[in-house]
Amino acid sequence: DHHVNYGSGSGLQDRVAFVQNDPSQYDASIRLADLQVSDTGTYQCRVKKNTVAVHEVIVTVQEKPAIPQCWTEGELIEGSSILLRCYSR
């Protein structure tokens, strides 16, 4: 039908578009810009020509890991042992 159904309250209206200007030219791919964790979900592609074909894709968006904080424990003396500790939220 040449349109994208965004769902209610999804916030996708400004971030989703067809890859090709005219999806009737056999490419109904969409591009989702500026991914957010809240975009995680099931997306459905429904193509109608003579019949209807439906395909669902599950998208999982993960948060970018925080920069780790690292430090050493122990004395930096040749032959001794130290611990390198790292922590990330």
C-alpha positions in Angstrom: 0.0 0.0 0.0 3.1 2.3 -0.2 2.9 3.2 3.4 4.5 2.4 6.8 2.3 1.6 9.8 4.2 2.9 12.8 2.0 1.6 15.6 0.7 3.8 18.3 3.0 6.0 20.3 6.1 4.4 18.8 8.1 7.5 18.0 9.2 6.0 14.7 7.5 8.5 12.3 10.6 10.6 11.7 13.1 7.6 11.7 11.6 5.1 9.3 11.5 5.3 5.6 11.5 3.0 2.5 15.0 2.4 1.1 13.7 2.9 -2.4 11.4 5.8 -3.2 8.9 3.5 -4.9 8.4 0.2 -3.0 6.3 -1.1 -5.9 9.5 -1.7 -7.8 10.1 -4.9 -5.9 12.0 -3.6 -2.9 9.9 -2.7 0.1 12.9 -2.6 2.5 12.8 0.0 5.2 15.6 1.8 7.1 15.3 2.5 10.8 17.5 5.4 11.7 18.9 6.4 15.1 18.2 3.1 16.8 17.0 3.2 20.4 16.6 0.5 23.0 12.9 1.2 22.9 12.9 0.1 19.2 13.3 -3.5 20.3 10.3 -5.5 19.1 8.8 -7.6 16.3 8.6 -5.8 12.9 6.4 -7.1 10.1 6.7 -6.7 6.4 3.5 -7.2 4.4 3.6 -7.2 0.6 0.5 -7.3 -1.5 0.5 -8.0 -5.2 -1.7 -10.8 -6.4 -1.5 -12.4 -2.9 -0.3 -11.2 0.5 3.1 -12.2 1.8 4.0 -11.5 5.4 7.4 -11.8 7.1 8.2 -11.0 10.7 11.6 -10.0 12.0 12.6 -9.7 15.7 14.9 -6.7 16.4 16.8 -6.5 19.6 18.6 -3.2 20.3 21.2 -3.4 23.1 22.7 -0.4 24.9 26.2 0.6 24.1 28.4 -0.5 27.0 29.7 2.2 29.3 33.4 3.0 29.3 35.1 0.7 31.8 36.8 2.1 34.9 40.1 0.2 35.5 42.7 0.2 38.2 45.5 -1.9 39.6 45.7 -3.4 43.1 49.1 -4.4 44.5 52.6 -3.0 44.3 54.2 -2.7 40.9 57.4 -4.5 41.9 59.2 -6.9 39.6 58.4 -10.5 40.5 55.2 -9.6 42.6 51.6 -10.1 41.6 49.1 -7.4 40.9 45.4 -7.4 40.0 44.0 -5.4 37.2 40.4 -4.6 38.0 37.8 -3.3 35.6 34.2 -2.3 36.2 31.5 -1.2 33.8 27.8 -0.4 34.4 
